[in-house]
Amino acid sequence: LSKMFKHIPIIVAGDDEAVKNGKPAPDIYVEAARRLGVHPSECLVFEDGVPGAKSGSAAGCQVIAVPDPRMDKSVFHAIADVVLDDLWHFNGERWGLELNMADVKNQLSVSV
């Protein structure tokens, strides 16, 4: 996990003093966008819960929901821009990102 976080320049947690209201309020994502120096609409939010998806949506971010398989995915359709079964289904092309997790998964399978 620590290897992943070294690639993330900004982390805003729920207990950050700039976050006055917790999810589903938009505070955490508005603050993260501010620290990154971008408008929230330029941010992708990956969330696995309804409060977090509502928070990202209320901030004006683009929300990608990746709910727990035991959850009813239909509750996310009115909140999220995209609902995925898992992160391996993420394709960044829609957002101008050269990242297709299916390709990554295939490369990992080949190299193992």
Salt bridges, closest charged atoms under 4 A:
ASP16 OD2 - ARG35 NH2 2.84
GLU31 OE2 - ARG34 NH2 2.65
GLU31 OE2 - ARG35 NE 2.65
GLU47 OE2 - LYS23 NZ 2.72
ASP68 OD2 - ARG70 NH2 2.65
ASP86 OD1 - HIS89 ND1 2.86
